[in-house]
Amino acid sequence: MKLLFLLSSLHGGGAERVAATLASAWVRNGVDVHLVCCFSGRGRNMQVLDPRVRVEWLADRMPASPGMLRPLVKLWALRRLVQAYRPDRVLSFLTNVNVMALLATRGLDVPVVVSERSDPLHGWAAGRVLRVLRRFTYPWAARVVVQTETARRHLIQVAPAVRHSVVIANPLPPELPPSRHAEPAGDRLVLVAAGRFQPVKQFDRLIEVFARLAPTNPRWDLVIWGDGPQREACQARVHALGLQARIRLPGHTRQLWPALLQAHVFIHCSRVEGFPNALLEAMALGLPCVATDCPSGPADMTRQGRDALLVPPDDERAWARALGELLSASPQDRAARGRAGAVSVRSRYGLEAILARWDALGLAWSSGAADPSTGAAHE
């Protein structure tokens, strides 16, 4: 089976991480996977991929053209690629790439499955034109994949003509270390967060909340991993607060897991998400977690707050109360909370369980896998 897998890039984002995990798993199962990055500026591979996954940048197939013609040239290049490769399936990640894939393959005899990687109603990245195009093109897809039931309800609000949608969560990476049984010892304790420094992640607000908690929790430090446009401003605020010894913003790391295993509490504080990988992996590694109840993702992942402390996304007092509860808890209590969360997410989001959901769409090699062009509406 030949799978053409389209995404924007192979940079350090969550969608790229999931794409690398799935592509590597499918190629190990005998699928011919051709992964194409559609970002016009090309880029570099920051993900770990099975070497049998063929990687290509669409920009290498695009002739030089004026800026106003670039979108049309990109559609032309992608259509030519599909015609040359002749895949059995096309899978696309992210709204802008999804729209492009559906437009470029219109009239070609190939099923296209598109996947929304954020909440369709509240996603911060989809501009007005893209939202209109999504509403127009998504009904052409053989399936539209979302990550939660909430996201599927929101999909119908933004693209009511879609008739074939399915919920498939993100998988845990198979190379994820085992969950720990006790928190690390040491004089300093670490509250950790991770993500891209942009307004939707609300790291600026997290810094303010921690600044209020810091005097009564003198052994605790805050570490926020990641990079992005707000990092410099956040660093300046840390200096203005005089907390540079206790709040660290070390930048992007290709491998977050060692940092998580040395931390004591994890906080996810985003206003909007699809299915936050950092929260999923922190829980799987055994960290007790605080998570904002943003429109989709954390509630499903935490089983409505049973496996982590769930707080409103815009209530900093609730963040402070939840963090205060964990920061003041005993090491044994924190470890017990973390272990319970790890058991829960590992049983629900293991790679094999998630691959079985994709197999049901006919996207991976599996005897008796369903064809994505058939099946019940909104199954």
Salt bridges, closest charged atoms under 4 A:
ASP32 OD1 - ARG54 NH2 3.12
ASP50 OD2 - ARG52 NH2 2.96
GLU56 OE1 - HIS34 NE2 2.87
GLU56 OE2 - ARG61 NE 2.22
ASP60 OD1 - ARG42 NE 3.13
GLU116 OE1 - ARG134 NH1 3.29
ASP119 OD2 - HIS154 ND1 2.74
GLU149 OE1 - ARG152 NH2 3.26
GLU183 OE2 - ARG334 NH2 2.82
GLU208 OE2 - ARG237 NE 2.53
ASP221 OD1 - ARG188 NH2 2.72
ASP221 OD1 - ARG246 NE 3.79
ASP221 OD2 - ARG248 NH1 3.83
ASP227 OD1 - ARG231 NH1 3.72
GLU273 OE2 - LYS201 NZ 2.56
GLU273 OE2 - HIS268 NE2 3.51
GLU281 OE1 - ARG17 NH2 3.21
ASP307 OD2 - ARG303 NE 2.75
ASP307 OD2 - ARG348 NH2 3.57
ASP314 OD1 - ARG205 NH1 3.18
ASP314 OD1 - ARG271 NE 3.80
GLU316 OE2 - ARG205 NE 2.72
GLU316 OE1 - ARG212 NH2 3.24
GLU325 OE2 - ARG337 NH2 2.76
ASP333 OD2 - ARG337 NE 3.27
GLU379 OE1 - ARG143 NH2 3.36
